[in-house]
Amino acid sequence: MTHRLRAGMVGGGAGANIGVAHRYAMRLDDRYELVAGVFGRDAIAALAFARDLGLDEQRIYADYEQMAESETRRPDGVEVVVVATPNDSHFAIAKAFLEHGVSVLCEKPLTTDSASAAELVRIAQAHGAVLAVAHVYSAYAMVRQAARMVRDGEIGNVRFIDVEHASGWASTLLESTGHKQASWRTDPAVGGRLSVVADLGTHAHHLARYVTGLEVRAVSAQLDTLVPGRQIFDNATVQLRWSGDVPGRLWASMAAAGHSHGLRLRVFGDRGNVEWSHQDPDQLIVQDLECRTTILSQGVPSLATDSRRLDRVGLGHAEGFIEAFANLYGDVADELLARRERRPSTIRELSFPTGVDGLKGLEFIEAVGVSGGAGGAWVSLGEVGEEAT
């Protein structure tokens, strides 16, 4: 196990699809060994679940506080912990491990407000720990290709950014049927009234930031509840003003009936545009001023190194969500192992999302909330302070 990282998980137990994705991603490149965890409030069910994973019963814990204390006393304790619980618990769990110097890979949103997100960033830095956020879409090879092309000016100066994460998964009142995910994601006490922005909008926000290298400076938002009887906003239409005074649009919805996923990004420059869609993630569409369309396919030898280094099976073979998740885990593993072995940092320009990315996502959510409550008034985002960068 010397080449593997000892990992723990809080959440992601029975019935949690995101837990499955995290565990598959850990195992795909043999970079991690899951050795400990907290898998639910029901102790008997959690124990049975962990046994099925092959974990040592002595390292299956009743709560995260017990896990943090016990694991940090062990010479073979966890080096990184995955936080895969509902939004309202992220801060306390991540804080408990970061304060012990244990790195954290947290599901998004990082916390429920920017102040607590900034606190986690400071704690991670103070204790020399990595704080990563699971914005997994940035780890697709063709997203890295798009980012390299846009950042290198291949479509010219960016003029407009259009991004959407419009899913139809909750187009009906699922929460009234006992649906586990819908029950907490549509509970304002757990996911917040802006759950659609926290859950889907932050992915769109981060994807556009990642590809362009620009930051949102101001927003004008309309918030709607499209499904009658729902207690939260399930649809958000946001006008954006990016750095350099670049305009844009972001649409986030959990009630876009008929859309299975709905993540798409288009970036328009003064020399052309690029378009990437999660529905066809192995391809990047590029158009020039003459309306000539080029479709770049993953695995082509002429692609940028940023893209080629994430290609697993070569040209003509489809790759997907678990592979992208594993790419994210691989970038995190590179950095954690470098720190373990006291080597230089492996973090590059196009690397894994950090706590600062999580913080910027919370600032975006808060600005959208203020703007939506003020009838779409333009609201500026707060700047990230030097202490949090």
N, C-alpha and C positions, 0 to 999 in steps of 0.2 A: 504493500500500500504506500510505499515511500513516494511514488510518483503521483498518487491520488490525494485529493483534498478531502479531509474529513468533514462531512456536511451534516447539518441537522435541518429539520423542517418543523415549523409551527403552522398548523392548519393543513389543508390539502388532504383531509381524510376521506372516508368512504363517501362516495357520491360527488366529490369535488373534482370536476374535470380538469381544472387548472392544476391541481396537485399531480394528476397523471402526467400532464405535459411537462411539468418541472422535473419529475422523476425520470421520465424518458430522456429528457435533454441532458440530465446529469450523466446518464449511463451511455449515451450514444458514442461518445469519444473516450470513455473509460478514464475521465479526468477526476471523478468524484466517487466517494463511497458514502452512501447514506447510513449513518451510524446511530442517530438519535432523533427523537421527535416528540411532539405533542400533537395528537391526531383527533382530538375532540373532547367534549365535556363529559360524554358518557365513558367512564373509565373502562368498563368491560368491553364495549364495542371498540374503543380505541386500541385496547390491548390486542384484541383479536385481529384488527386491521394491521397493526404493526407486526404481529407474528407472521401474517401472510407475506409481509415485506421481508421477512427473515431477520428482523432486528433483535438484538439482545434485550431481553425483558428488563434488565437493569437500567437500560437507557431509554425506556419509554416512560415519559413523565406525565404527571397530572396537570401541570401548568408550566408556563414559560419561565416564571421566576425560579421554580425548582430546577428546571433544566439549565438556566443560565448559571446558577450557583454551582450545581453539581458538575456540569461539563467543564467549567473553567478551573475546577480543582483537579481534574484528571490530566495526567501527562499526555494522554491520547484524546483530549477533548476536541470538540468540534472547532473547526477553523472558520467556517462560514455557515450562516443560518438563513434559510429561505422563509420569508414571511408570506404565507398564502391564506390569510384570514380576511374577514370583512373589514372594510375601510376604517371603521372607528377604533379598531384595536392595533393598527399598524404602528402608531407612535410608541405606545408603551412597550410593545414587544421588541421593536428595533432598538429602542433606547436601552433596554435591559442588557442586550447582547453587546451593543457598541460600547457601553461603559466598561465592559469586561475585555475590550479589545478584540471582540469577535466580529468579523466582517458580516455584512448583511446584504442579501439580495431580496428586495421587497417588491411585492406586487404594487401596481399603481392604483389609485394615487398614493404617493408616499405617506401622507398623513391627511388630516381633514382641514388643515389651515396652514398658511405660509409661515406663521410664527413657529409652530412646532416643527415644520419641515426644516426651517433654518437652524433650529436647535439641533436636530439630528445631524445636519451637515457639520456643525461645529463640534459635536461630540465625536463623530467619526474622525475628524481631523485631529482632535486632541489626543485620541487614543490610537492613532496610526492604523485605523481600520478602513477597509473599502466599504463604501455604501453605494450599491447599484440598484437601479430601478428597472423593472421588467417591461420596458418598452421594446418588445421583441421584434416589432416590424422593422426597426432600424438594422436588424441583423440579417435581413435578406440580401443575398448577393447583388441583386439588381437594384435594390435601394442604395447600396453602397456605390454602385456604378452611376446611378443618377446623381448622387451627392458629389461624386468626384467630377462629373461633367459640369454640373451647375457651378460648383465652387471654382472650377478652373476656367469658367467663362465660355464654355463651348456653345451655350445658347445666348451669349451676350449678357447685357445688363438685365437683371430680373425686373420685369414690369408688373406682373400679376401672379398671385399664388392662389390656387383653388384646391381645397382639400375637404374631403368629407368622410365621415365614418357613420354611414346611415344603414343601420341594421334593422331587420324586422322581427327580431327574436321575441319582442314583447309587444307585438301589435294587438294582442288581446289582453284582457285583465288576468294574466297568468297568476298573479299574486293571490287571487281569490280561490285558486285551485289547490293551494298548498305547494306549488312549485318552489323548490328549495332556493334556487338562485334568485328567482323573482321576489321571493319573500323578503330577503334582506336588501336586495338592490333597489327595491321600490319602497323601502321603509325609511322615511326621512330621518329617523333617529340613528340609523346605521349608515346608510349610503348618502344621506343628505338630500335636500330638495333638488340639488343640482346633480343628482346621480348620473344623469345622461352625459353631462359634461365631464364629470370625474371619471366615468367608466369608459366612454367612447371618445369624447371630445379631447381628452388629454393625449390619446394615441394620435389623433389627427394633428393636434398642435405640435407634438414632439416630432412626428414624421416630417412635417413641413420645415420645422427648425433644423432638423438634422440634415435634410437634403440641401437647403439653401444657405445655412449658416447665418440666417437673419433672425432677429428677435421681434416679437410682437410688442409694439409700443402703446397701442390703444385699441379698444374694442367698442363696438356698438351692437348690442345683443337683443334678440327677441326670443323669449322663452315661452314654450307652449306645453300644455298637457293635452295630447291628442286622444288618448284612450279614456273615455268617461269612467269616473270612479277612482282614478289613480291619484295618489297623494303627492306625487312628485312631478317635476317637469320631465317629459320624455322626448322633447324635441327642442333643439336650439339652433337658431340661424344667426350667425355672427359675422358682421363686417369687421375686417381687420385692417390695421395700419401698421405695417412692418417697418423696421429700421430702414433708413434711406427713403422714407415716405412712400414705400411700395404698398399698394392696396391689395386686398385679398378677401377671401370668403371662406368660412368654415361652417359646415353643416354636420351636426351630430344628432342622431336619432336612434331610439330603440323601437320605434313604431313605424318604420318605413316598410310597410307591408309588402312582402314578396322578395325583399332583399335578404339574402342569406348571411352576408357579412358587410359588404358595402364600403370598404376602405379604398379610397382612390385619391391620388395626388396628381395635379397638373401644375407645372411651373412654366410660365411664359416669359421669355426674354425678348430682346430687340432683334435677335437673330434666329429665333426658333423656340421650340418648346420640348419638354419631356413629359411623359405620362407613365405612371406606374399604378397598377391595380392589384389588390390582393387576390382577386379572382383568377388572375393569370400572372403569378409572381415571378415566373422565370423569364418574362419578357419586359423590355423597356421600349416604349414607342418614342421616337425622336422625329420631329418635323422641322423643316427649314423654311426660309422666306418664300421659296418657290412651291410650298405645300408638298414637297417630296417627303414621303414617309419612309423611315428606316426602322425596322424592328430588330432590336438587339436581343439575342438569346443568350441565356446563361450558359457559360462554358466555352464561349468563343475565345480563342487565344489572344485576340487583340483587345479584350476588355482591360480596364484598369486593374492594377494589382489589388486594390481595395475590394474589388469584386471577385477576382480569380482566387484569392486566398480563402474565400468562403465556399467555393465550388467543390462539391463532394463527389459527384458521380459522373461528371463530364457532360459534354454537349449531347442534347437529345433525350436526357433522362430527367424527368420532373422531380423537383424537390419541393418541400413545403414547410408547414408550420413547425413541426418538431425539429427539423433540420435548422430552421432559423433560431429556434429556442436554444438548440445545442451550440450554434454559432455564438450567441450571447454568452452562454455558459463558458464557452471556450475562451473568449476574450477576458472574462472575469478570472478564469483559472490561470491564464498567462500572468496576469498581474499578481494574483495571490501567491503563486509559486515563486515569482520573482522576489516578492517581499519575504517569503519564507527563506529563500536562499540568499537574500541580501544582494540581489542583482539590480541593475537599473530598471526603472519603470518601463512597462511594455505598452502603456497607454499612448495611442496614436491619435491623430486628428479625427479619424472616423473609427471610434471604438464604442465601448458599452456606455449606456446612459448612467449617469451618476446621480448622487443626491442633489446636486445643483440643478440638474434637469428636472428632478422631482419637485424641487422648490419652485422653479419657473412654471411648472404645470399648475401648482397651487395658486400662484399669483394670477395665472390666466383664469382659473376657475372663479376666484374671488372677483376679478374685474368683470367677468361675464355676469355674475350674480348682481353686482351693483348696477351695471348698465341695464340689465333686464328689469330690475326693480324700478329703474328711473325712466322707463318707457323707451329704452334704446339710446339713451344719452351716451355720448362718447366718454369713455373712462380710460385714463392712462394706467398702465401697469406699473407697480412699484419696481424700482431698481434693486437688484440683488446687491447687498452691501459687501464691502471688501472682506469683512470677517467671515462671510459665507461662501467665498469663491476659492 
